[in-house]
Amino acid sequence: MDDFMNELGRIVGMTLRDNAEAIKATQKTVYKVAFLLGGMLYLLHDTRKRQSALRDRVYALEKKAKEFDQALEYTEEDA
């Protein structure tokens, strides 16, 4: 009976140890995935900010081009 209990204890101990190792590996994987997702979200946010800044510059240039075209039209009418 003692042999059976010892063997059962050994099996349960190995199972618990294996489960603990699996949980640690899963935690590491989850941390890596979370870190990568955080990095991707940061890059996406940064890209959107840059895109917004570029869009603002394009609008400003288009506005300047329209003003320049209007100024040319006025000078052509005066001439």
PDB file of N, CA, C and O in Angstrom, chain B, residues numbered from 101:
ATOM      1  N   MET B 101       0.827  -1.198   0.000  1.00  0.00           N
ATOM      2  CA  MET B 101       0.000   0.000   0.000  1.00  0.00           C
ATOM      3  C   MET B 101       0.868   1.258   0.000  1.00  0.00           C
ATOM      4  O   MET B 101       0.546   2.248  -0.657  1.00  0.00           O
ATOM      5  N   ASP B 102       1.979   1.205   0.751  1.00  0.00           N
ATOM      6  CA  ASP B 102       2.873   2.361   0.795  1.00  0.00           C
ATOM      7  C   ASP B 102       3.488   2.636  -0.566  1.00  0.00           C
ATOM      8  O   ASP B 102       3.665   3.790  -0.957  1.00  0.00           O
ATOM      9  N   ASP B 103       3.813   1.567  -1.284  1.00  0.00           N
ATOM     10  CA  ASP B 103       4.373   1.743  -2.622  1.00  0.00           C
ATOM     11  C   ASP B 103       3.362   2.437  -3.539  1.00  0.00           C
ATOM     12  O   ASP B 103       3.703   3.320  -4.326  1.00  0.00           O
ATOM     13  N   PHE B 104       2.110   2.002  -3.406  1.00  0.00           N
ATOM     14  CA  PHE B 104       1.061   2.612  -4.223  1.00  0.00           C
ATOM     15  C   PHE B 104       0.916   4.096  -3.894  1.00  0.00           C
ATOM     16  O   PHE B 104       0.824   4.916  -4.808  1.00  0.00           O
ATOM     17  N   MET B 105       0.893   4.450  -2.642  1.00  0.00           N
ATOM     18  CA  MET B 105       0.747   5.844  -2.222  1.00  0.00           C
ATOM     19  C   MET B 105       1.966   6.671  -2.656  1.00  0.00           C
ATOM     20  O   MET B 105       1.826   7.814  -3.091  1.00  0.00           O
ATOM     21  N   ASN B 106       3.154   6.082  -2.532  1.00  0.00           N
ATOM     22  CA  ASN B 106       4.368   6.776  -2.971  1.00  0.00           C
ATOM     23  C   ASN B 106       4.329   7.026  -4.477  1.00  0.00           C
ATOM     24  O   ASN B 106       4.655   8.115  -4.949  1.00  0.00           O
ATOM     25  N   GLU B 107       3.928   6.012  -5.210  1.00  0.00           N
ATOM     26  CA  GLU B 107       3.842   6.157  -6.668  1.00  0.00           C
ATOM     27  C   GLU B 107       2.778   7.184  -7.045  1.00  0.00           C
ATOM     28  O   GLU B 107       2.991   8.004  -7.939  1.00  0.00           O
ATOM     29  N   LEU B 108       1.635   7.141  -6.364  1.00  0.00           N
ATOM     30  CA  LEU B 108       0.576   8.108  -6.618  1.00  0.00           C
ATOM     31  C   LEU B 108       1.055   9.524  -6.296  1.00  0.00           C
ATOM     32  O   LEU B 108       0.788  10.455  -7.055  1.00  0.00           O
ATOM     33  N   GLY B 109       1.754   9.688  -5.183  1.00  0.00           N
ATOM     34  CA  GLY B 109       2.305  10.994  -4.814  1.00  0.00           C
ATOM     35  C   GLY B 109       3.313  11.493  -5.835  1.00  0.00           C
ATOM     36  O   GLY B 109       3.343  12.678  -6.167  1.00  0.00           O
ATOM     37  N   ARG B 110       4.147  10.570  -6.334  1.00  0.00           N
ATOM     38  CA  ARG B 110       5.137  10.940  -7.351  1.00  0.00           C
ATOM     39  C   ARG B 110       4.448  11.393  -8.634  1.00  0.00           C
ATOM     40  O   ARG B 110       4.850  12.386  -9.241  1.00  0.00           O
ATOM     41  N   ILE B 111       3.426  10.678  -9.041  1.00  0.00           N
ATOM     42  CA  ILE B 111       2.694  11.028 -10.270  1.00  0.00           C
ATOM     43  C   ILE B 111       1.995  12.365 -10.110  1.00  0.00           C
ATOM     44  O   ILE B 111       2.034  13.205 -11.009  1.00  0.00           O
ATOM     45  N   VAL B 112       1.353  12.564  -8.962  1.00  0.00           N
ATOM     46  CA  VAL B 112       0.669  13.836  -8.718  1.00  0.00           C
ATOM     47  C   VAL B 112       1.681  14.975  -8.672  1.00  0.00           C
ATOM     48  O   VAL B 112       1.434  16.049  -9.220  1.00  0.00           O
ATOM     49  N   GLY B 113       2.821  14.745  -8.021  1.00  0.00           N
ATOM     50  CA  GLY B 113       3.869  15.766  -7.960  1.00  0.00           C
ATOM     51  C   GLY B 113       4.393  16.119  -9.336  1.00  0.00           C
ATOM     52  O   GLY B 113       4.590  17.295  -9.643  1.00  0.00           O
ATOM     53  N   MET B 114       4.623  15.109 -10.172  1.00  0.00           N
ATOM     54  CA  MET B 114       5.107  15.363 -11.532  1.00  0.00           C
ATOM     55  C   MET B 114       4.061  16.124 -12.332  1.00  0.00           C
ATOM     56  O   MET B 114       4.391  17.039 -13.087  1.00  0.00           O
ATOM     57  N   THR B 115       2.799  15.743 -12.165  1.00  0.00           N
ATOM     58  CA  THR B 115       1.723  16.413 -12.893  1.00  0.00           C
ATOM     59  C   THR B 115       1.630  17.878 -12.488  1.00  0.00           C
ATOM     60  O   THR B 115       1.490  18.757 -13.338  1.00  0.00           O
ATOM     61  N   LEU B 116       1.709  18.133 -11.188  1.00  0.00           N
ATOM     62  CA  LEU B 116       1.656  19.518 -10.713  1.00  0.00           C
ATOM     63  C   LEU B 116       2.855  20.317 -11.212  1.00  0.00           C
ATOM     64  O   LEU B 116       2.714  21.474 -11.608  1.00  0.00           O
ATOM     65  N   ARG B 117       4.036  19.696 -11.192  1.00  0.00           N
ATOM     66  CA  ARG B 117       5.245  20.367 -11.669  1.00  0.00           C
ATOM     67  C   ARG B 117       5.122  20.659 -13.175  1.00  0.00           C
ATOM     68  O   ARG B 117       5.472  21.747 -13.633  1.00  0.00           O
ATOM     69  N   ASP B 118       4.629  19.687 -13.926  1.00  0.00           N
ATOM     70  CA  ASP B 118       4.434  19.886 -15.367  1.00  0.00           C
ATOM     71  C   ASP B 118       3.420  20.996 -15.623  1.00  0.00           C
ATOM     72  O   ASP B 118       3.607  21.813 -16.525  1.00  0.00           O
ATOM     73  N   ASN B 119       2.353  21.029 -14.837  1.00  0.00           N
ATOM     74  CA  ASN B 119       1.337  22.072 -14.992  1.00  0.00           C
ATOM     75  C   ASN B 119       1.922  23.441 -14.654  1.00  0.00           C
ATOM     76  O   ASN B 119       1.628  24.427 -15.329  1.00  0.00           O
ATOM     77  N   ALA B 120       2.747  23.501 -13.615  1.00  0.00           N
ATOM     78  CA  ALA B 120       3.367  24.774 -13.242  1.00  0.00           C
ATOM     79  C   ALA B 120       4.287  25.266 -14.350  1.00  0.00           C
ATOM     80  O   ALA B 120       4.312  26.457 -14.659  1.00  0.00           O
ATOM     81  N   GLU B 121       5.047  24.347 -14.950  1.00  0.00           N
ATOM     82  CA  GLU B 121       5.924  24.738 -16.060  1.00  0.00           C
ATOM     83  C   GLU B 121       5.105  25.204 -17.263  1.00  0.00           C
ATOM     84  O   GLU B 121       5.480  26.160 -17.942  1.00  0.00           O
ATOM     85  N   ALA B 122       4.000  24.533 -17.520  1.00  0.00           N
ATOM     86  CA  ALA B 122       3.137  24.940 -18.628  1.00  0.00           C
ATOM     87  C   ALA B 122       2.534  26.310 -18.360  1.00  0.00           C
ATOM     88  O   ALA B 122       2.417  27.129 -19.272  1.00  0.00           O
ATOM     89  N   ILE B 123       2.149  26.562 -17.113  1.00  0.00           N
ATOM     90  CA  ILE B 123       1.584  27.873 -16.775  1.00  0.00           C
ATOM     91  C   ILE B 123       2.633  28.961 -16.945  1.00  0.00           C
ATOM     92  O   ILE B 123       2.323  30.034 -17.462  1.00  0.00           O
ATOM     93  N   LYS B 124       3.875  28.708 -16.521  1.00  0.00           N
ATOM     94  CA  LYS B 124       4.951  29.687 -16.683  1.00  0.00           C
ATOM     95  C   LYS B 124       5.194  29.979 -18.162  1.00  0.00           C
ATOM     96  O   LYS B 124       5.359  31.134 -18.556  1.00  0.00           O
ATOM     97  N   ALA B 125       5.213  28.924 -18.977  1.00  0.00           N
ATOM     98  CA  ALA B 125       5.415  29.116 -20.415  1.00  0.00           C
ATOM     99  C   ALA B 125       4.265  29.911 -21.017  1.00  0.00           C
ATOM    100  O   ALA B 125       4.483  30.772 -21.869  1.00  0.00           O
ATOM    101  N   THR B 126       3.059  29.632 -20.583  1.00  0.00           N
ATOM    102  CA  THR B 126       1.898  30.369 -21.074  1.00  0.00           C
ATOM    103  C   THR B 126       1.973  31.830 -20.660  1.00  0.00           C
ATOM    104  O   THR B 126       1.660  32.719 -21.452  1.00  0.00           O
ATOM    105  N   GLN B 127       2.390  32.085 -19.410  1.00  0.00           N
ATOM    106  CA  GLN B 127       2.530  33.463 -18.944  1.00  0.00           C
ATOM    107  C   GLN B 127       3.557  34.212 -19.787  1.00  0.00           C
ATOM    108  O   GLN B 127       3.328  35.357 -20.177  1.00  0.00           O
ATOM    109  N   LYS B 128       4.685  33.569 -20.067  1.00  0.00           N
ATOM    110  CA  LYS B 128       5.713  34.216 -20.886  1.00  0.00           C
ATOM    111  C   LYS B 128       5.164  34.548 -22.266  1.00  0.00           C
ATOM    112  O   LYS B 128       5.416  35.629 -22.799  1.00  0.00           O
ATOM    113  N   THR B 129       4.420  33.623 -22.838  1.00  0.00           N
ATOM    114  CA  THR B 129       3.842  33.847 -24.159  1.00  0.00           C
ATOM    115  C   THR B 129       2.842  34.995 -24.121  1.00  0.00           C
ATOM    116  O   THR B 129       2.824  35.841 -25.015  1.00  0.00           O
ATOM    117  N   VAL B 130       2.014  35.021 -23.085  1.00  0.00           N
ATOM    118  CA  VAL B 130       1.023  36.098 -22.955  1.00  0.00           C
ATOM    119  C   VAL B 130       1.724  37.444 -22.807  1.00  0.00           C
ATOM    120  O   VAL B 130       1.305  38.427 -23.419  1.00  0.00           O
ATOM    121  N   TYR B 131       2.788  37.501 -22.002  1.00  0.00           N
ATOM    122  CA  TYR B 131       3.533  38.754 -21.834  1.00  0.00           C
ATOM    123  C   TYR B 131       4.154  39.206 -23.148  1.00  0.00           C
ATOM    124  O   TYR B 131       4.134  40.392 -23.474  1.00  0.00           O
ATOM    125  N   LYS B 132       4.705  38.262 -23.900  1.00  0.00           N
ATOM    126  CA  LYS B 132       5.305  38.614 -25.191  1.00  0.00           C
ATOM    127  C   LYS B 132       4.260  39.150 -26.152  1.00  0.00           C
ATOM    128  O   LYS B 132       4.487  40.150 -26.833  1.00  0.00           O
ATOM    129  N   VAL B 133       3.112  38.482 -26.206  1.00  0.00           N
ATOM    130  CA  VAL B 133       2.038  38.924 -27.099  1.00  0.00           C
ATOM    131  C   VAL B 133       1.537  40.307 -26.681  1.00  0.00           C
ATOM    132  O   VAL B 133       1.300  41.169 -27.527  1.00  0.00           O
ATOM    133  N   ALA B 134       1.379  40.512 -25.378  1.00  0.00           N
ATOM    134  CA  ALA B 134       0.921  41.820 -24.894  1.00  0.00           C
ATOM    135  C   ALA B 134       1.943  42.900 -25.233  1.00  0.00           C
ATOM    136  O   ALA B 134       1.569  44.002 -25.634  1.00  0.00           O
ATOM    137  N   PHE B 135       3.210  42.600 -25.077  1.00  0.00           N
ATOM    138  CA  PHE B 135       4.264  43.559 -25.404  1.00  0.00           C
ATOM    139  C   PHE B 135       4.238  43.896 -26.895  1.00  0.00           C
ATOM    140  O   PHE B 135       4.340  45.063 -27.275  1.00  0.00           O
ATOM    141  N   LEU B 136       4.103  42.882 -27.726  1.00  0.00           N
ATOM    142  CA  LEU B 136       4.060  43.107 -29.175  1.00  0.00           C
ATOM    143  C   LEU B 136       2.820  43.903 -29.576  1.00  0.00           C
ATOM    144  O   LEU B 136       2.902  44.795 -30.421  1.00  0.00           O
ATOM    145  N   LEU B 137       1.689  43.591 -28.983  1.00  0.00           N
ATOM    146  CA  LEU B 137       0.472  44.342 -29.293  1.00  0.00           C
ATOM    147  C   LEU B 137       0.597  45.794 -28.850  1.00  0.00           C
ATOM    148  O   LEU B 137       0.162  46.704 -29.554  1.00  0.00           O
ATOM    149  N   GLY B 138       1.187  46.002 -27.693  1.00  0.00           N
ATOM    150  CA  GLY B 138       1.414  47.372 -27.229  1.00  0.00           C
ATOM    151  C   GLY B 138       2.298  48.138 -28.185  1.00  0.00           C
ATOM    152  O   GLY B 138       2.027  49.299 -28.493  1.00  0.00           O
ATOM    153  N   GLY B 139       3.353  47.500 -28.657  1.00  0.00           N
ATOM    154  CA  GLY B 139       4.242  48.135 -29.630  1.00  0.00           C
ATOM    155  C   GLY B 139       3.523  48.446 -30.932  1.00  0.00           C
ATOM    156  O   GLY B 139       3.718  49.507 -31.525  1.00  0.00           O
ATOM    157  N   MET B 140       2.696  47.516 -31.367  1.00  0.00           N
ATOM    158  CA  MET B 140       1.963  47.742 -32.613  1.00  0.00           C
ATOM    159  C   MET B 140       0.971  48.890 -32.454  1.00  0.00           C
ATOM    160  O   MET B 140       0.820  49.710 -33.360  1.00  0.00           O
ATOM    161  N   LEU B 141       0.302  48.953 -31.319  1.00  0.00           N
ATOM    162  CA  LEU B 141      -0.640  50.050 -31.082  1.00  0.00           C
ATOM    163  C   LEU B 141       0.077  51.387 -31.027  1.00  0.00           C
ATOM    164  O   LEU B 141      -0.434  52.391 -31.525  1.00  0.00           O
ATOM    165  N   TYR B 142       1.265  51.405 -30.420  1.00  0.00           N
ATOM    166  CA  TYR B 142       2.042  52.642 -30.374  1.00  0.00           C
ATOM    167  C   TYR B 142       2.421  53.080 -31.791  1.00  0.00           C
ATOM    168  O   TYR B 142       2.288  54.251 -32.144  1.00  0.00           O
ATOM    169  N   LEU B 143       2.893  52.124 -32.597  1.00  0.00           N
ATOM    170  CA  LEU B 143       3.270  52.459 -33.969  1.00  0.00           C
ATOM    171  C   LEU B 143       2.068  52.927 -34.781  1.00  0.00           C
ATOM    172  O   LEU B 143       2.179  53.860 -35.576  1.00  0.00           O
ATOM    173  N   LEU B 144       0.936  52.291 -34.584  1.00  0.00           N
ATOM    174  CA  LEU B 144      -0.283  52.701 -35.284  1.00  0.00           C
ATOM    175  C   LEU B 144      -0.672  54.115 -34.882  1.00  0.00           C
ATOM    176  O   LEU B 144      -1.015  54.936 -35.732  1.00  0.00           O
ATOM    177  N   HIS B 145      -0.619  54.398 -33.584  1.00  0.00           N
ATOM    178  CA  HIS B 145      -0.952  55.740 -33.095  1.00  0.00           C
ATOM    179  C   HIS B 145       0.026  56.764 -33.663  1.00  0.00           C
ATOM    180  O   HIS B 145      -0.383  57.836 -34.110  1.00  0.00           O
ATOM    181  N   ASP B 146       1.315  56.435 -33.648  1.00  0.00           N
ATOM    182  CA  ASP B 146       2.338  57.338 -34.168  1.00  0.00           C
ATOM    183  C   ASP B 146       2.127  57.579 -35.662  1.00  0.00           C
ATOM    184  O   ASP B 146       2.275  58.704 -36.139  1.00  0.00           O
ATOM    185  N   THR B 147       1.783  56.526 -36.395  1.00  0.00           N
ATOM    186  CA  THR B 147       1.537  56.657 -37.830  1.00  0.00           C
ATOM    187  C   THR B 147       0.335  57.554 -38.089  1.00  0.00           C
ATOM    188  O   THR B 147       0.352  58.377 -39.005  1.00  0.00           O
ATOM    189  N   ARG B 148      -0.700  57.395 -37.287  1.00  0.00           N
ATOM    190  CA  ARG B 148      -1.891  58.240 -37.465  1.00  0.00           C
ATOM    191  C   ARG B 148      -1.581  59.699 -37.168  1.00  0.00           C
ATOM    192  O   ARG B 148      -2.073  60.597 -37.853  1.00  0.00           O
ATOM    193  N   LYS B 149      -0.757  59.936 -36.135  1.00  0.00           N
ATOM    194  CA  LYS B 149      -0.374  61.314 -35.828  1.00  0.00           C
ATOM    195  C   LYS B 149       0.416  61.914 -36.991  1.00  0.00           C
ATOM    196  O   LYS B 149       0.190  63.061 -37.376  1.00  0.00           O
ATOM    197  N   ARG B 150       1.335  61.136 -37.543  1.00  0.00           N
ATOM    198  CA  ARG B 150       2.124  61.628 -38.680  1.00  0.00           C
ATOM    199  C   ARG B 150       1.234  61.865 -39.894  1.00  0.00           C
ATOM    200  O   ARG B 150       1.391  62.856 -40.608  1.00  0.00           O
ATOM    201  N   GLN B 151       0.300  60.949 -40.119  1.00  0.00           N
ATOM    202  CA  GLN B 151      -0.616  61.100 -41.245  1.00  0.00           C
ATOM    203  C   GLN B 151      -1.459  62.357 -41.069  1.00  0.00           C
ATOM    204  O   GLN B 151      -1.690  63.091 -42.030  1.00  0.00           O
ATOM    205  N   SER B 152      -1.911  62.603 -39.868  1.00  0.00           N
ATOM    206  CA  SER B 152      -2.696  63.797 -39.594  1.00  0.00           C
ATOM    207  C   SER B 152      -1.861  65.057 -39.830  1.00  0.00           C
ATOM    208  O   SER B 152      -2.348  66.030 -40.406  1.00  0.00           O
ATOM    209  N   ALA B 153      -0.606  65.035 -39.383  1.00  0.00           N
ATOM    210  CA  ALA B 153       0.273  66.191 -39.589  1.00  0.00           C
ATOM    211  C   ALA B 153       0.521  66.418 -41.085  1.00  0.00           C
ATOM    212  O   ALA B 153       0.528  67.557 -41.551  1.00  0.00           O
ATOM    213  N   LEU B 154       0.722  65.339 -41.826  1.00  0.00           N
ATOM    214  CA  LEU B 154       0.924  65.474 -43.271  1.00  0.00           C
ATOM    215  C   LEU B 154      -0.329  66.006 -43.951  1.00  0.00           C
ATOM    216  O   LEU B 154      -0.246  66.831 -44.861  1.00  0.00           O
ATOM    217  N   ARG B 155      -1.490  65.530 -43.508  1.00  0.00           N
ATOM    218  CA  ARG B 155      -2.749  66.005 -44.078  1.00  0.00           C
ATOM    219  C   ARG B 155      -2.905  67.504 -43.825  1.00  0.00           C
ATOM    220  O   ARG B 155      -3.335  68.244 -44.709  1.00  0.00           O
ATOM    221  N   ASP B 156      -2.553  67.952 -42.607  1.00  0.00           N
ATOM    222  CA  ASP B 156      -2.631  69.379 -42.298  1.00  0.00           C
ATOM    223  C   ASP B 156      -1.698  70.189 -43.198  1.00  0.00           C
ATOM    224  O   ASP B 156      -2.058  71.274 -43.654  1.00  0.00           O
ATOM    225  N   ARG B 157      -0.509  69.663 -43.448  1.00  0.00           N
ATOM    226  CA  ARG B 157       0.438  70.361 -44.330  1.00  0.00           C
ATOM    227  C   ARG B 157      -0.090  70.442 -45.756  1.00  0.00           C
ATOM    228  O   ARG B 157       0.052  71.465 -46.425  1.00  0.00           O
ATOM    229  N   VAL B 158      -0.705  69.345 -46.216  1.00  0.00           N
ATOM    230  CA  VAL B 158      -1.257  69.340 -47.575  1.00  0.00           C
ATOM    231  C   VAL B 158      -2.375  70.361 -47.692  1.00  0.00           C
ATOM    232  O   VAL B 158      -2.442  71.096 -48.677  1.00  0.00           O
ATOM    233  N   TYR B 159      -3.254  70.417 -46.696  1.00  0.00           N
ATOM    234  CA  TYR B 159      -4.340  71.403 -46.713  1.00  0.00           C
ATOM    235  C   TYR B 159      -3.783  72.823 -46.724  1.00  0.00           C
ATOM    236  O   TYR B 159      -4.294  73.687 -47.438  1.00  0.00           O
ATOM    237  N   ALA B 160      -2.743  73.064 -45.939  1.00  0.00           N
ATOM    238  CA  ALA B 160      -2.143  74.397 -45.892  1.00  0.00           C
ATOM    239  C   ALA B 160      -1.526  74.751 -47.251  1.00  0.00           C
ATOM    240  O   ALA B 160      -1.651  75.883 -47.718  1.00  0.00           O
ATOM    241  N   LEU B 161      -0.869  73.787 -47.874  1.00  0.00           N
ATOM    242  CA  LEU B 161      -0.278  74.040 -49.193  1.00  0.00           C
ATOM    243  C   LEU B 161      -1.360  74.272 -50.244  1.00  0.00           C
ATOM    244  O   LEU B 161      -1.215  75.138 -51.107  1.00  0.00           O
ATOM    245  N   GLU B 162      -2.443  73.501 -50.175  1.00  0.00           N
ATOM    246  CA  GLU B 162      -3.537  73.709 -51.118  1.00  0.00           C
ATOM    247  C   GLU B 162      -4.151  75.096 -50.937  1.00  0.00           C
ATOM    248  O   GLU B 162      -4.492  75.759 -51.916  1.00  0.00           O
ATOM    249  N   LYS B 163      -4.287  75.524 -49.704  1.00  0.00           N
ATOM    250  CA  LYS B 163      -4.828  76.853 -49.430  1.00  0.00           C
ATOM    251  C   LYS B 163      -3.896  77.927 -49.996  1.00  0.00           C
ATOM    252  O   LYS B 163      -4.356  78.888 -50.613  1.00  0.00           O
ATOM    253  N   LYS B 164      -2.583  77.763 -49.787  1.00  0.00           N
ATOM    254  CA  LYS B 164      -1.620  78.729 -50.329  1.00  0.00           C
ATOM    255  C   LYS B 164      -1.666  78.739 -51.859  1.00  0.00           C
ATOM    256  O   LYS B 164      -1.566  79.798 -52.479  1.00  0.00           O
ATOM    257  N   ALA B 165      -1.820  77.544 -52.471  1.00  0.00           N
ATOM    258  CA  ALA B 165      -1.879  77.466 -53.933  1.00  0.00           C
ATOM    259  C   ALA B 165      -3.117  78.188 -54.454  1.00  0.00           C
ATOM    260  O   ALA B 165      -3.046  78.882 -55.468  1.00  0.00           O
ATOM    261  N   LYS B 166      -4.257  78.033 -53.768  1.00  0.00           N
ATOM    262  CA  LYS B 166      -5.472  78.733 -54.183  1.00  0.00           C
ATOM    263  C   LYS B 166      -5.293  80.243 -54.061  1.00  0.00           C
ATOM    264  O   LYS B 166      -5.694  80.997 -54.948  1.00  0.00           O
ATOM    265  N   GLU B 167      -4.684  80.680 -52.953  1.00  0.00           N
ATOM    266  CA  GLU B 167      -4.440  82.110 -52.777  1.00  0.00           C
ATOM    267  C   GLU B 167      -3.516  82.638 -53.875  1.00  0.00           C
ATOM    268  O   GLU B 167      -3.712  83.736 -54.395  1.00  0.00           O
ATOM    269  N   PHE B 168      -2.505  81.835 -54.218  1.00  0.00           N
ATOM    270  CA  PHE B 168      -1.572  82.244 -55.265  1.00  0.00           C
ATOM    271  C   PHE B 168      -2.291  82.326 -56.612  1.00  0.00           C
ATOM    272  O   PHE B 168      -2.080  83.270 -57.372  1.00  0.00           O
ATOM    273  N   ASP B 169      -3.137  81.340 -56.907  1.00  0.00           N
ATOM    274  CA  ASP B 169      -3.899  81.360 -58.160  1.00  0.00           C
ATOM    275  C   ASP B 169      -4.820  82.577 -58.215  1.00  0.00           C
ATOM    276  O   ASP B 169      -4.938  83.220 -59.257  1.00  0.00           O
ATOM    277  N   GLN B 170      -5.466  82.889 -57.105  1.00  0.00           N
ATOM    278  CA  GLN B 170      -6.339  84.063 -57.070  1.00  0.00           C
ATOM    279  C   GLN B 170      -5.539  85.343 -57.277  1.00  0.00           C
ATOM    280  O   GLN B 170      -5.982  86.260 -57.968  1.00  0.00           O
ATOM    281  N   ALA B 171      -4.365  85.395 -56.674  1.00  0.00           N
ATOM    282  CA  ALA B 171      -3.519  86.570 -56.847  1.00  0.00           C
ATOM    283  C   ALA B 171      -3.093  86.711 -58.300  1.00  0.00           C
ATOM    284  O   ALA B 171      -3.032  87.827 -58.816  1.00  0.00           O
ATOM    285  N   LEU B 172      -2.799  85.607 -58.968  1.00  0.00           N
ATOM    286  CA  LEU B 172      -2.432  85.646 -60.390  1.00  0.00           C
ATOM    287  C   LEU B 172      -3.605  86.115 -61.243  1.00  0.00           C
ATOM    288  O   LEU B 172      -3.420  86.880 -62.190  1.00  0.00           O
ATOM    289  N   GLU B 173      -4.804  85.661 -60.914  1.00  0.00           N
ATOM    290  CA  GLU B 173      -5.991  86.077 -61.671  1.00  0.00           C
ATOM    291  C   GLU B 173      -6.210  87.594 -61.546  1.00  0.00           C
ATOM    292  O   GLU B 173      -6.544  88.264 -62.523  1.00  0.00           O
ATOM    293  N   TYR B 174      -6.019  88.117 -60.340  1.00  0.00           N
ATOM    294  CA  TYR B 174      -6.201  89.545 -60.137  1.00  0.00           C
ATOM    295  C   TYR B 174      -5.170  90.345 -60.923  1.00  0.00           C
ATOM    296  O   TYR B 174      -5.492  91.385 -61.499  1.00  0.00           O
ATOM    297  N   THR B 175      -3.937  89.862 -60.946  1.00  0.00           N
ATOM    298  CA  THR B 175      -2.897  90.602 -61.673  1.00  0.00           C
ATOM    299  C   THR B 175      -3.146  90.503 -63.175  1.00  0.00           C
ATOM    300  O   THR B 175      -2.847  91.446 -63.908  1.00  0.00           O
ATOM    301  N   GLU B 176      -3.685  89.383 -63.644  1.00  0.00           N
ATOM    302  CA  GLU B 176      -3.963  89.247 -65.078  1.00  0.00           C
ATOM    303  C   GLU B 176      -5.117  90.194 -65.471  1.00  0.00           C
ATOM    304  O   GLU B 176      -5.118  90.777 -66.555  1.00  0.00           O
ATOM    305  N   GLU B 177      -6.094  90.331 -64.560  1.00  0.00           N
ATOM    306  CA  GLU B 177      -7.205  91.234 -64.854  1.00  0.00           C
ATOM    307  C   GLU B 177      -6.744  92.696 -64.875  1.00  0.00           C
ATOM    308  O   GLU B 177      -7.232  93.501 -65.668  1.00  0.00           O
ATOM    309  N   ASP B 178      -5.794  93.023 -63.990  1.00  0.00           N
ATOM    310  CA  ASP B 178      -5.282  94.396 -63.946  1.00  0.00           C
ATOM    311  C   ASP B 178      -4.453  94.710 -65.192  1.00  0.00           C
ATOM    312  O   ASP B 178      -4.408  95.867 -65.611  1.00  0.00           O
ATOM    313  N   ALA B 179      -3.805  93.732 -65.788  1.00  0.00           N
ATOM    314  CA  ALA B 179      -2.906  93.983 -66.904  1.00  0.00           C
ATOM    315  C   ALA B 179      -3.629  94.184 -68.196  1.00  0.00           C
ATOM    316  O   ALA B 179      -2.997  94.406 -69.229  1.00  0.00           O
TER     317      ALA B 179
END
